[in-house]
Amino acid sequence: MISMGKRTDTQSMYRNYQEHGVENYYREKWREYKNFHESNIKELLIRNIGRFKSDCILDLCSGGGEVTKVLLEKGINNISGADPYTFNLYIKNTGKECIDLSFKDILRGRMDKRYTTIICSFALHLVDEKSLSMVVNELFKHTETFIIIAPHKRPFLERIKGVNLIFSDYSLTHKGKKVYMRGYVNKNYSQSYRNGE
Ligand SMILES: C[S@@+](CC[C@H](N)C(=O)[O-])C[C@H]1O[C@@H](n2cnc3c(N)ncnc32)[C@H](O)[C@@H]1O
C-alpha cells in the first residue's frame, strides 16, 4: 500500500518517488493510495471551514478524496476533484466528478471553470520550483482563494507577486510534527472576480 503517514513515513514516500518517478508511481499504484494524515486534514478543514467560500470547490490533486470526504460530511456538496492518476479512486470514494488534470495541463490552460476555492492537499510540492509561480498564477485565473495543506512549510506562495497569505493554521501528528494549512488570495484576481470579469 502506498501511504502518507505513520505506516510509511514521508522519507520512504520520497524514496518511492526517487525510485519510480512520481508520475509512474501514481500511474501504477493509484488503487492503493492512502494518506495516513487524514485526521490532520480533517481537523484543519473543520477548524477553518468558515475562512473560505464553499459555493464551488475544486479538490486539486484529489487522491482518494481525502479533502472532499470531510467537506461532504459537513454538507458542502458543490465540490469536484481533479487528478491525472487517481480519478477512479476519487469517484469511487466520493461519488463526485473528477477531471483528469495534471500540472502540465494547468500550464497549458486546460482549466475551463471558475471556483470560489481550490484546495490542494499534500501535492503542491510535486510542482518543480521553476514552474510553481506559473501554475499558481494560472490557478488564480480560476479561483478567488487557494488553500494548501502540506506536511512542511514549503512552498512559500507569498513570495509570488500579487499573492497574499490570508490565514495559516497547523495540526500536530501523533509524532508531534506539524501539518500546515494556508489560505491565499491574489489581489489582482480578487478585484476582477468581484467585478464579474
Ligand atoms: C500525496 S497524494 C495527495 C492526495 C490527496 N490530496 C491527499 O491529501 O491525500 C498526491 C496526489 O498528486 C497527484 N499527482 C501526481 N503527479 C501529479 C501531476 N503531475 N499533476 C497533478 N497531480 C499529480 C497524485 O495522483 C496524487 O493523487
The ligand as a MOL file (V3000), in Angstrom:
LIG
                    3D

  0  0  0     0  0            999 V3000
M  V30 BEGIN CTAB
M  V30 COUNTS 27 29 0 0 0
M  V30 BEGIN ATOM
M  V30 1 C 0.3200 12.6190 -1.8750 0
M  V30 2 S -1.0670 12.4950 -2.9650 0 CHG=1
M  V30 3 C -2.2570 13.6200 -2.2230 0
M  V30 4 C -3.6720 13.1710 -2.4370 0
M  V30 5 C -4.7260 13.8710 -1.5750 0
M  V30 6 N -4.9230 15.2410 -1.9670 0
M  V30 7 C -4.3810 13.7970 -0.0950 0
M  V30 8 O -4.3660 14.8330 0.5890 0
M  V30 9 O -4.1570 12.6910 0.4050 0 CHG=-1
M  V30 10 C -0.5190 13.3910 -4.3750 0
M  V30 11 C -1.5510 13.3920 -5.4950 0
M  V30 12 O -0.9950 14.1570 -6.5850 0
M  V30 13 C -1.3320 13.5120 -7.7980 0
M  V30 14 N -0.3110 13.8610 -8.7960 0
M  V30 15 C 0.8940 13.2900 -9.0000 0
M  V30 16 N 1.5290 13.8810 -10.0120 0
M  V30 17 C 0.7150 14.8640 -10.4700 0
M  V30 18 C 0.8000 15.8180 -11.5300 0
M  V30 19 N 1.8780 15.8800 -12.3230 0
M  V30 20 N -0.2270 16.6790 -11.7210 0
M  V30 21 C -1.3140 16.6320 -10.9040 0
M  V30 22 N -1.4590 15.7390 -9.8920 0
M  V30 23 C -0.4640 14.8620 -9.6920 0
M  V30 24 C -1.3430 12.0310 -7.4590 0
M  V30 25 O -2.1350 11.2890 -8.3650 0
M  V30 26 C -1.8850 12.0200 -6.0370 0
M  V30 27 O -3.2790 11.8480 -6.0010 0
M  V30 END ATOM
M  V30 BEGIN BOND
M  V30 1 1 1 2
M  V30 2 1 2 3
M  V30 3 1 2 10
M  V30 4 1 3 4
M  V30 5 1 4 5
M  V30 6 1 5 6
M  V30 7 1 5 7
M  V30 8 2 7 8
M  V30 9 1 7 9
M  V30 10 1 10 11
M  V30 11 1 11 12
M  V30 12 1 11 26
M  V30 13 1 12 13
M  V30 14 1 13 14
M  V30 15 1 13 24
M  V30 16 1 14 15
M  V30 17 1 14 23
M  V30 18 2 15 16
M  V30 19 1 16 17
M  V30 20 1 17 18
M  V30 21 2 17 23
M  V30 22 1 18 19
M  V30 23 2 18 20
M  V30 24 1 20 21
M  V30 25 2 21 22
M  V30 26 1 22 23
M  V30 27 1 24 25
M  V30 28 1 24 26
M  V30 29 1 26 27
M  V30 END BOND
M  V30 END CTAB
M  END
